[in-house]
Amino acid sequence: GEGPTPCSLSLLRDEALAIAALEELPAELFPPLFSAAFAGMHSQAVKAMVQAWPFPCLPLGALMKEHKPHLEIFQAAIDGLDVLLAQEVRPRRWKLQVLDLRRNAQQDFCTVWSGTRAGVCSPLEAWLKQTSAPVEVLIDLCLKEGTPDASLSYLLKKVKQRRGSLRLCCQKLRVFSMPMQKIRKILKLVQLDSVQDLEVNCTWKLATLGRFAPHLGQMVNLRRLLLSHIHMTPHAAPGMEERCVSQLTSQFPSLQHLQELYLDSISFLEGRLDQVLRCLKNPLETLSITNCLISEADLMHLSQCPSVSQLKDLSLSGVNLTSISSKPLWVLIEKASATLQDLDLDECGIMDSQFSALLPALSHCSQLTTFSFCGNPISMAVLESLLRHTVGLSKLSHVLYPAPLESYEDVHGTVHLGRLAHLHARLKQVLQELGLPSMVWFSGNPCPHCGDRTFYSPEPILCPCYMAA
């Protein structure tokens, strides 16, 4: 942002005078003056300016990102809002509808006002009411041990006191470790229909997720859902697991706008994927099922599920498919072939015969841009075959492939760098022959000493262990 002008600084030297002058102050002077007051810790001026704010939106988050404010100055801004809401008759110039506390909402506080749409938050959700009634506070919430911090606690207290006239809206909600009681207490104060992006990154037992599920069902505008590290309760009473899973899946029909679903390290999916996906009403754009156990029947259900017909991103990374027939995966890829852009089959234990069976379906994926299948035991012949099958895919620009079986020295999976370099050169030659020099092929293999990946494209980017050797 621009520095405070000499005019605004002199005005702030006499805080009482500055506050008295607000009635007459031209609107365009508010942002620089507010910026100076905020940076200079003039809490009375900040409080008064919030009350007289002449724009629909005040992007306070952008300033907080810049100045790392003291609690006192943040409280002053919230107090200004509180005083406003307590008044029966609102001041004449008062236009404030949205207090935006998101750190990344606006790049720079002072440039917001330069356009004709002075101070309209981007993007102001369609559901924001254009009344002078409640003020919306936009915030991204991250719930973990140690939160809420003092400033969030202060805000929550005010939201509770001014129920109805101060609405807490949260587009992005991330839940880490925090006792469920505390989570529920905070979520009671949030307009759950404002949540569009939810990440549950907890090591929760399934029963805990069951207790959280009713809140999920109220997030009717959710577009992205990530559930990670949910594990079964050992020795749970019979029927308990079933009950918890259906507590979760019974919320899914309410999520009419869900486009991205990420399920990572979740232990209850095996044998139940059908139950989870059947409840989804609309087609997904992204489906990521990673580091989970699933059965052949699960994969079959997945391939027949209507919500996968328009997938753009599909990841099954870390899902062991070694003993599963390739047919359901073939059906799934074929079904999404008109829309699929990113496909990730890393560390799936797919063998040559399975991989070969997938190639015809892959060759139909006309929109495919990135394909990754590192960590699968594939031979050079099958890699060359993949190349020939993907010749027609004009958008495919990045392929991450495993070191072919021929490049291993022994059964322990030690890669012979000389052989890998030779095979890599052969692939480059085939790419040239097929007229695809711009397609980038990366080979990634974990270093046997430290697990770091060694990348080839076109020269090896080696891990430090090899450098030292």
N, C-alpha and C positions, 0 to 999 in steps of 0.2 A: 504493500500500500504506500501511498504518498505520506510524507511526514506531515505532522500538524503545521498549519500555517501560522505565521507570527500572530495574525489576528485571533486565531482560535486559542493560542497560548495566552495572550494577554486577557482574553475574555475569561479563561479558566483561572487566572490568578485571583480574580474576584468571583468566587463561586456563586455567591448570593446574587451578584449582578447578572452573571451568566444565566442563572435559573430564571430570574425576573425577565430577561430578554427573550426567553424561548417563545413566548406568545407571538412576538413580532419577527422572529428569525426566519429568513427564507428557507424553504425546505432543503434546497441543495447544500446549505451549510451544515445541516444536521450530521451527515455521515462523517466529514472530517473532524467536526467538533466532538462527536461521540467517540471517534477513534482516539483523539487526543485525551479525552476525559478518562477513557478506559485504560490507556497505556499509562497515564499519569496517576492512576489510582484515586481519581476524584469521585468518591462513591456518591456523594450527594447530587453532583451534576449528572452522573449516570442514571441515578434513580429518577431524577426529574425529566431527563431526556426520553427515557422509556415511556413515561406518562404522556409526553407530548409528541411521540414519534409520528411523523406525517406520512409514512409509507405503510403498505399492507404487510411488509415483511421486515423483520430485523434479523439478519444472519449473524448472530452473536458467535456461533461456532467458529466462523472464519477468524474472528478477532482472538478468540480463546486459543486457537491454534498458533497464532502469531505471538501472543503475549504471555501465555501460560499464567492466567490471572490468579491473584490471591482469592481465597474464599470470599473475603469481604466484598470485593468488587462484583463478583458473581451474584452474591446475595443481594447487593444493591439493585442490580438489574431485575432480579426476580421480585424484589420488594416493590419496585416501580410498577411492575405488572400487577402485583397484588393490590396496590392502592387503587389502580385503575379499575380493576374488576369489582372493588368494593363500592365504587361510586354508582349511585343510582343513575345520574345523568352523565353521559360520557362527554369529555371535552369536545369542542367544536371541530378541531383539526384532527382529532384522533382517528387513525386509520388502521392501527395494528391488528392483524388477524393471526399472524404466524410468527412465533419466536423460534428461529431455526438454530438448534444447538449442535447440528452435525458438523464435525470438524472438516469434512471434505466436501461439503455442499457447494460452497463458493470458493473459487481459487483465491480471491482477494476482495476484502471487505469494500475497499473504496471504488473498485471498478464496477461493482454491481449497479451503481446509481447512474452510470454514464449513459445508459441506453434510455429509450423513451419509456420502457417498461420498468421504470425505476423500482428496484427492490422487489420484484416478484421472484419468489424462491423457485429454483429449478429443481426438479419438476414439481410444481404444486399439484398435488393429487386432485383428481376430478372430484373426489368426495369432500374437498375442503368447502365448507359452506361460506357463501359470500355475505354472511350477515355480520352485524356488529356484535353478535352474541359471543359464543365461546371463543377464547383464544387458543389456538393449537400450538403446542410446544413440540417441535420435531426433534427427535433424538435417536441416536443409534445406541442400543444398550448392550453391554457386555457383562453378564452376571458371572462372577467368579469369587473365590474366597477373597475376603478383604473388601468386596464392594457390598453395599453402596458406599462410596467415599462421601466425605462431608458435603460436597456440593450437590451430589445426586440425592443424598438424604434430605437436604434442605428443599430441593425441588419437589421431591415426593411428598414431603410434609405439606407444602403449599397446594399441590394437586389434590391431596386428600381434603384439605380445608375448603378449597374452592371447587368442590366436586360439581361438575356440570359446566362451570364457566371457564375452567382451565382443563383442556384435554391433552393428555400425554399421548403423542403419536410416535410410533417407532417403526421405521421401515425395515431396519436390520436388527435382528435380535440374536445374540449369541449367548448360549448357556454353557458354562464350564462347571467346575465343581462348586456347588453351593447347596446347603440343606434345602430340601424340597419345600419345607414350611416357609422359608425366607423367599424362595422363588415365587411361590403362590401369592405371598403378601404383596410383592412388587407388581406381579402381573395383574392383580386386581385393580391396580391404578392405571394400567395401560389400556388404550383403545385397541383391543386385539385385532380388530378388522383393519388396522393400519399396517400390520406386519406383513411384509412381502418376502422377506428373506429370513429363514430361521435355521440356525445351526445348533444342534445339540451335541456338543463334544464332551460327553461325560462318560465316566466308567460307571454307568448306572446298571442296576439289576433291572430285569424286565418289569418287575412289580413297580419300580419307581417310575419307569416310563408310562406304565398304566395309570399312575396317579397324575402324571403330567398331561395325558391324552385329552381330557376335556378342554384344556386351554388351547390345544392344537386345533380342535374342532371349531373354535371361535375365530380362528385366523382365516376367515373366508376369502381374503384377497392374496393368500400366500402364493408366490410364484416359484420359490426355490426352497427345498427342504433337504437338510443334511442331518442324518442320524448316524452317530459314530460310537463304537465301543459299548454296545448294549449286551450284557451277558446274562445267561440263564442263572436262576437261583438253584444251587445244587440241593438235592433232596426236597424240592418243593412239593407241596401237597398235590395229589392228582387233580387234574383239571385247572389248577392254578395258572399254568403256563397258557393254556388255551384261552382262559378268561382274559389274561393280560394282553395277549396278541389281539383278541377281538376288541378289547377296549381301544387299542390303537387303530386297527383297520376300520372300525365303525366310524371313525372321524373323517376318513378319506373322502367319502362322498360330498362332504361340505366344501372340500378344497377344489372348487370348480376351475380355478385359474392356475392350478399347479402345472408348471412346465418343466421343472428340473428336480429330479429325485436322486439323492446320493445316499446309498446305504453302505457303510463301511464297518467291517469287523463286527458284524451283528450275528449273534449265535442262534437266533431263533428262526432264521429263514428256511433252513433245510426242511423240505416237505411242506412248507407253508407259503412259498412264493406266490402261488396261485391266489391264496386268500388275501395276500397283501395287494397284489396288482388288480385283482378283480374289482376291488372297491374304487379304483381310479376311474373317473368318468371321462376325462378328456385325453386326447393324445399328448404324450410327453415330447419335449424337445431333447431333453438330456436324461439318460438313465445310466447311473453308475452303481454297479454292485461289485464291491471290491473287498478282497480278503475275507470272504464269507464261504461257508460250505453250502453247496446246493446240489441237488440230485438231478438225474437225467429227466425225471418227471417234471421237476421245477423248470428246467430249461425248455422242456416241451410246452409247458403252460405259458412260459414267457414268450415263446415264438408265436403262440396263437392269440396272445393278448391284444385286443384292439388298440390299446394305448401306445403300442410300439410301432405303429405303421408309419409314423412321420418323424422318427428319431433323427436328430442331427448329430448327437454325440452318444456313443455307446462305449462303456468301459466295463470289462469283466476282469480287470487286472487282479491277479492274486487269487482267482477262483480256479480250483484245480479241476481241469476238464479231461485229465488223462484217460480215465476209464469211462468217459461219456461218449456216446456215438456222435459223429459230427452232424448228423441230420438236423436236430433242433437248432443248432447254431447256424447251419446253412440256411434253414427256413427263416430264421430271425434276420440274418443279413440280407437275404433276398427280399424280405418283406419291407425292409427300410431302405432298399437300394436307391430309391428315387431321391431320398433326402439326406442320407448319411454323409456327414462331413468329417467326423473324427471317430476312429475306431481304435480302441486300446485293448489288446489281448496279451499284455505283458504277464510273464510268470504264470501261465495257465497250464503248463506241462503238456502243450499240444504237440503231438508227434507228426512225422512226415505224412502218414496216410490220412490222418484227420485234416491236416492243413491242405493237402492236395484236394480233398473233397470240397473245401471251402472256396477254392480259386474261381470256379465258374460264377458263384454268387458275388464274389468280390469284383469280378470284371464288369458287373452290372452297376456298380456304385458310382454313377457318373459325377456325383458331387464331392466324392472323397478327396480331402486335402491332406489329411495326416493319418498314417497307419503305423501303429507301434505294436511289435510282438516280440520284444526282448525276452530273454530267459526261457525260451522254448527250444527243445532239442530238434532243430531243423537241419537238413542236409543242404549242401551246395546245389544239388540238382533241383530241389524243390524251390530254393530261392530263385534260381534262374527261371523256373517255371512261373513263379509269381511275377517276375519281371515281364515275361511274355504275356501274361494274362492282364497286366495293368497298363499295357502300351496305350490303350484307347482312353485311359482316364486322364483327360487333359488338365484337371485341377489338382491331381495328386502331386504335391510338391515335397512332402517329407515322409520318408519311410525309416523307422527305427527297427533294425533287424538284429537277431542274435548272431553271435559268431557261429558260423556253420560247424556242424559236428566234425568235419574234416580238419578243423583248426585246433582240435584238442590233442594234447600230448598223451594224456592218460585218462583213466576212468574217474580220477578225482576232479576232472574239469579244469586242469591247468591249460590255459590257452598258449599255444606256440605262436609267438608274435610274428615270426617270419612267415608261417603258413597263413595266418590271418591277413597279413599284408598282401600276400600273393593272391588269396581268394578275393580280397577287396579290389585288387587291381583288375581281376577277371570280371567282377561285377561292373566296374566302371567301364570296362571295354564293351560289355554287353549293352550297357546304357547308351554308349556312343553308337554302337551298331544299330540299335533300335531307334536312334534319333531322339533320345531323351536326355541330353546332357544337363538340362536344368533341374532334373529331378534329384533331390538330395537324399542320399542313402547314408544313414548313420548306423554304425555297428556299436552296440554297447554291451560290455560284459564286465561283471564285477571282477576286480582284481582278487586273485586267490589269497593274497596276504591280508588285505585290509578291507575288501568289499567295495572299494571305490570303483566307479565305472571307467573303463577305458574306451574312449570314443574314437572312431575312425571316420573322417570325412573332410577332405580326401586324405589328410595326413593324420596319424594317430595323435590323440591328445592323451598322453599317458599319465597314469597316477604316479605320485612321488616314489612309491615302492620300486617301480620299474626304473625310474630315473637313477635311483641309488644302486640298483643291482649292477 
